[in-house]
Structures are given as C-alpha cells and as structure tokens.
C-alpha cells in the first residue's frame, strides 16, 4: 500500500509524517518526548497505561499518543494544562496501587514509574494506598522473582511472553481492581511453561519481575579463604556490561571486564568462549556423525535436523512444547555447563585443587542459565557443576559496590587454562553465531579448506530476521568424508521463541527440510538475553551485535578447532570429540514436560 | 401514549412458532430487500429512516452499515450484541424471548447489505430462555430456507450461530465483545481500527444491538418516511425503557422519542410508590446520570439527555424518591463499575476504585469539603483518559449527582448528616421521651441488646451498641423511635 504524507501540528509546530505514524512517533520527530509506560517498541501497542495521553484540538477526551495514528490537519498539544493534570493524576493512581518501597526495591534507580513520579514531582499521595498484604511474591524459581505488589498491570510482560516468545506463561487474570498478571491456575513460575528466558524482566518498567540474585553468595565465596573461585564470562556480556557502567551500547570491553573481575577478587577469570569452541568440536562432530548415520548407514533411528542446545530457554521450551523433537536436540550441554563440568574435573586436576574447594561462578546475559545450573542433569563432576550464575546486570552491581573506576581500568587478559578463545566462540553471543562457528569448523574438517565466504564471514546466517535459512554445498571432500560430496547442508536459524515455534511447526508439517537448526530463545540471541542491561530495543541489540562481530574480526584465531587450549584438552584429558569422557562430562539428555 | 415498534410482536406470537411470526410479517422485509433492492439502496433506506444504535452510543445505524459495506474482504461478519448488562435492564432479553425471528431477519438483511454471509449472536449465558428460543428460531428459519443457501432464490447465503458470554459488563463494548467471541480475554482495544474495518478474526464486522435490529424489518415494510416521522429532530422512532425503582408500574415500556419524563413516570409509570415525592431518575445505567424535577418536561431523545448531563444508554430508568440518598446512589453505581471494569487501563481500574473509596468516605461522614474538588477532578480525568466507553462514562453518576444534588454532598461533608437518612454511619436511632410509654417491645426485638429501660419507664438506645437495623422503629406502636 502506498503511503501518503499527513500534515499536522504538534505544540503549534507543523510537521509532515507518513500516514499511519502514531502521534508518539511524530512528536518524537519534533523532539517532544511523550512519557510512556505500557508502550515498548518491541511489542504491539496496548494503550492501557494512559500516561501518554495528549490533547487533540476538537476532541473532548484525551487521546493515547502511542495508539492513535496521525490524521490530516490534526492539532496536538503534548503539554497542556489538561494533559499535565491528567498525566499527574494517572501517575498518582498508579502509585496508589504500587508498593512504593523504592529504597528497598531491586529496580531502585532504574524504574520507569519512579522516574515519572520524580519528573512530575508527585508529592504526598493524594489517594489511599491499596497495597496491603494481599499480594504474593513468587520467588520459587531459581531465575525469576514475580512481585505482584509492584505490578502496574501494563501487560508488557504478557505481550512479551505471548508475542515475542509464544510461551504464554504469563497472562491476565480476573477483572476490575482484582485484575492481575498470573500464570496457569496461579501456579509459581517454576511449575508452569515459563522458560526462564527473562525477556519479561527486560521489559518490566518497574520491579514486578526481576531476576533472583546470588550476589551475596558470590561475595561470600570470594571472601572465603578456603574456596577457590573460578568465574567464566559468556560472549555477550563483554559487549553489554558497559551499559551498566555509563557507556553507550555497543562498546567492546572485554579487557576492562576481565580486569574488573580480578579486582573483585575472583581467583581465576576464565572464558565461556573456551567451552563455546569446545561445543563446536562436540556438536560439529555429532552433526557429522548424525549425517553419516543418516546418509551412509541409513539408520532409521537417527534424527535430522539436529538442533542446537546452548540456549537453556530453548531447551525448556522444547521440553514443554515439542517434546517429540527432544531426540533432535544435540546432546551437547551448553558452554556454561561444559565449563562447569570441566572446572571441577580437568581444571581442578591441572591446578591441584579439590573439586569441593572450587566455587564455580558464571556471568551470563541470561536468567535461564540460573535455572539450567540448578538442573539435576548438571552435576556430572559429582558436584553442582556451576554453583552460582550472575547476570550482566548483577556483575554491574558488583563492580559498582566494589567502587571500581571501570573506565580507568587497564586491559587485562584472561587467565589460563580455559581462558583461550576464538572469534568463533565470541559470536555464540549473537543469533546465527553458533551456526556460523559450526560451519567454519565442520566445512574445514570435511573439505580441508576454509568456508568459501569472504574473510570467513558467513553473512547469510547473520542478521535480525526472525527466521533465516542458509545452504552450504560440500565439494571436494576429503576421502574420509566422501559420502558428503555434493551434499548441500541446509541450515535454519531462529531467535525469539515465537520464531522458534514457527520454525518447528514448519519442520513438523514436513514443509521444510533442514540438516541443522540453531535456536536461541531471546531476540537477537544471547546479546538480547534476559540478563542483559535494561532497557532493550532493536537499536541497542543491533549495536551489541556489531560489537560482537567486530570482536570476532579482531581475534587472531577465528575457528574453534584452532583454539590451542581446545587441542590441549583433547590431548590431555578428553581424548577425541564425542569420546567416552566427553559423553560423561559434556553431554546430556532432556525430558518431556507438561503443556501448561 | 406507548407505541410498540421493537416490541411489536412480543406477547402476541408464540416465540417458538415461526408460522406465528410469519403471520405477523416476519421475513417479509427480508424478502423485499433481497428481491427488490440492491445492498446500497437498502442501506440508503436505513440511512433515511434516521435509526440510531439502541445499545447506548446512538451511532447512525445506516452509516455504520455503509462503512462496513465499503470495506472489501473475502469474509465479513454480522454480530448481534445481546450482552445486555445494565443493572435492571431487560429490553433485549424480552425481544429475544418474545420475538427472536425479528432479530434473525434483521441480521440477514444486515448481511446482505454489507456482504456478509455469517452472523453471530453474542448472548450472555445468564439468558437461558432467550438462548433456547434463539436456537429454536434458527432451526426453524433454516428449515424454511430463510437462513442458509440462496435465500428467496436471490443467491444470497446467510447463516447465524450463537456465541455465549459469561456476563461481563465490559463485553457489551464492541471490541471487547469481539475478543470474547474469539476466545480471548474480554478486554477492549483502542479504535481505530473500528470493527467495520478489522473486527471478528480480523475481518470487517458490523455489530448492532438487539433492539436496533428489532426496528429494522419494520422500517423496510413501512418505509423510511414512516419511521422518520416518529420522534424528534435527530432521534427517530421509539425507545424501549425498563422502568424500575420507586415507581408504581415497573416493567418495559416503548414510547416514541420525544416523550417527556413526566409522561413516562407519572402517566405510564403511575407515579411514585406510596405517593412519595419524586426525587430523580437515573437513565443510561451506570454510564448515565440522574435527572431531576427540572428535567421532567424535557422530551427524551439522545441529544436532550446528553445535554441534561445523562444519556440514553440502553434504556434503563431507575426512579428514586425522597428517601433515596444520592451519594449512596452514586456509590452503588461505582461499586458496579469497579467490579465490572476489565482492569486493562489504569484510569478505569484504579480511578474508579479511588472514586468509590472517596464516596465511601463521604457516606461515612469522614470526608472534608476539599474532597469535592478532588472528586470532580478525578472524575474528569477518568472520563478523559479511559480506554473504552466504560471508563469514559463511569464517573457520570457522580458528576450528575454532584451537579443536581450539591447540597446533599455538602450535608454529608460539613454537617456529617445524610438528609435522606440512608447512610447508616451518619444516623442514630433515638427514643422520643414524649411518646415512649415503656412497653418494652423495642428492647425485646433489639438483636444486640442496645435498648435498656424498665417497664413503664422511658427507654433509651445505646448508640455505641446499636447496629442500626431499624427493628425497634418498626416494632414501636407509639412512633417513639425515629432516625436523627
């Protein structure tokens, strides 16, 4: 449909915008900010908080700027006396049903309602305070705390859970003043289809949905002289931690982050990228072996397409939603859990430490990783493989608590062993990254040559399209892999669970055929994870993604199989990929769960 | 004085017999429209008639159809809104129970005019008899070929299904109604897009109320001019009202637009019970306002009611006499909206609750005069900022009682007195020593032992214990107990 230009006036200033533009966006073009609460650019417009109301000349009622499109000749006032009075009233009303215990709130200082209350100088409460003891706090999940006393019912979380993630663990229940955001039969989040992805946390304007924090436990471990603390940092943390510490989005701060972790007192600062590379070795080998079983052995039990298994949100989703596809999931543990299993075995042995003296901590862009670390499957070292998982946000808090001047920190290198990484490991943090890293290695194993893409950047798998496809033809295979000669490896990538559901439904319907599927639960992949700095938007995620790809380009080694420490661990400890020891420590299986 | 158009067949036919209905011209209008008229011509007739939506909004029905007819789509829907939810209103129920075929016929005409082959009736599950009769009517109409394929050989196909609501008031709002029919939560969404553009399952949908539909077949049979000749300037035809409250003749009435409140209440309604003094009448249900003595001679139509600070609504009329407290009346309606708000938008969910709390404070004698300004300001904000019609009108009962009965609010606030003696917290039962003979009857009936006094001596009531049940006052034969 062709777009027409619409002429209107906002605060007496004429402007022409494309037909269909909302008043909110038109005002933004003129640099008038209209405050919002329920609006989020990643989500459909709900228009329910009414904070964004503006006055339209000729209309008695005020209109919601986020929801109403511009029309020809419209005259809008974003700051009239009527608008200000209405807005202040609405903020006061929201506060009257909000537990305004701000100083004790986890979101203190990063709360959109608090900012608005400050901006409008809301004084003594004009209205009675509704918040009584009737609200429940659901803190049973190891990942997410849901505190209804803070909830302002903007439904951003519901839209996130339904639209972006198609999980629908959160829904609106009851009506009138009893309306609340609830789960199936009001069960705790840990008992329903919640994938712990934490996308709701990223979009909650207040402190109603927050991550469960393990900061104090980690400080205790650091301060315990009998414990050896090992910390691993996920790929996506290094390009986002800056946002917690006063940087703009998209800054690569790996060296400073490592320096900060050392100053915080961790005994050893290591890299999840190392086990990302190891994942490629294990998962690549698994894929090739599945292809061999399918193409050469004609094994009817082998399941193709194989899907990735690094995203714990995706794992929980498939357990609930597509349990019949669990055999398609790679048996590889996620890099975090591979790292945990090796920290208390291989690392302990190399360093002459006892496993029980090691406290294994991970810094993750993710809340689902907290749940993953708690899984019974994740104790193959004989102990809890990863003791505590902190989000990027929690690391930001630690750095602030310790009074570290982050900006002035020197660049520091990761410790050894398990601190070496490659560009392939880094791009695990972006959607398509696992696929790209796997193709770089698998192609070279099979053909003896580098992937045929400029500077080994496999651009077709990159980007922010919800579902992407790529095909790589295998030609000139080495003798050992001759059965793959001429095979066009067909891959698909999905990020955000709504896209994952679409992709899996297409697979289920038989309309599409792939060999390998990468799924990351969060929009943009880990860089848009539920543990990343708030706020989030497509623009911010794009910046983090380009930082990740810059990081890759700047690495000396960019292929997982060339990681020297990866080679070393196979020689010294694991034997061969998918070998016996790998299977004990690095692989697992998941189980079907309920549908609600 | 009454003129039955929408209710023309109710009580005159066996609602379970299509032959009875046909004997009184049912489906004749459909035949005429299908055989003689093009959709645009039929819409033009409806526009000329001046019919406006009877569900409350008063939007011109013909214009609504025209808009829906112009939106191109592979599938369109016609929806009958039978989610009657105003307290005390039962106009739609009576039509559905008494003359279901007129609604089916009008929906089929609607389908033909806008190009829809499917009709849905959204009816609350609390109307089991209406549902039963609709089912029978639909079955009979299908048997007679009046619903289904190629109706009257015109090539036009149309069929109707029922959808049940759970009786949420907000589902009378058309976007909420559509969401409820889709199996979603019955919450409104902002307009645009209007249902005529994107409604049920994202397709163009025309939603009309039961009473609006009941008028339509007659318009085609008797002509737009006939319909247009009834009523006032911009309000044509008749309106059904549900008379309730302190009135001698309660029940449904149907009068031409322009009839005065005085005619309705004192002639048709037979005046106030026990000859008490008329105080006010609430029209428009929880969204409307109260009208008083000074409004009695205003001709009732859409525009006059709005100008007087109330609205037509779906046709509820609750009459109040001198014993009714207007602050309590407003509180009653707010209690209803607090319960019935879907909770989606903040001004309606929280604002109405706060308004209720403020009124509650006033009726308990705990308010101050400053509350009046706060009350009015919040009313305006809830009206101006709410997402749908429910919140945009819910403060009306407060605003109109504040305008018409300002002195009652003042009495509650500054004198801590309820002039009608309705607010329990503001009244005390006292024994008049002049009249008390010491018969002990009151003491024996008091359930909490608040009354003391020896035989043949003057009794007294301990106000700290008294629960203000009024049993003593009823029992006393000597008029010695009264409310002060």
Interface residues (C-beta under 8 A of the other chain):
Chain A: X45 X46 X47 X48 X49 X50 X51 X53 X60 X61 X62 X64 X67 X68 X69 X82 X85 X86 X89 X90 X93 X94 X96 X97 X126 X127 X128 X130 X152 X153 X155 X171 X172 X174 X175 X176 X177 X178 X179
Chain B: X168 X170 X185 X187 X189 X190 X192 X338 X339 X340 X341 X342 X343 X344 X345 X346 X347 X349 X350 X351 X352 X353 X354 X357 X374 X377 X378 X381 X383 X384 X385 X386 X387 X392
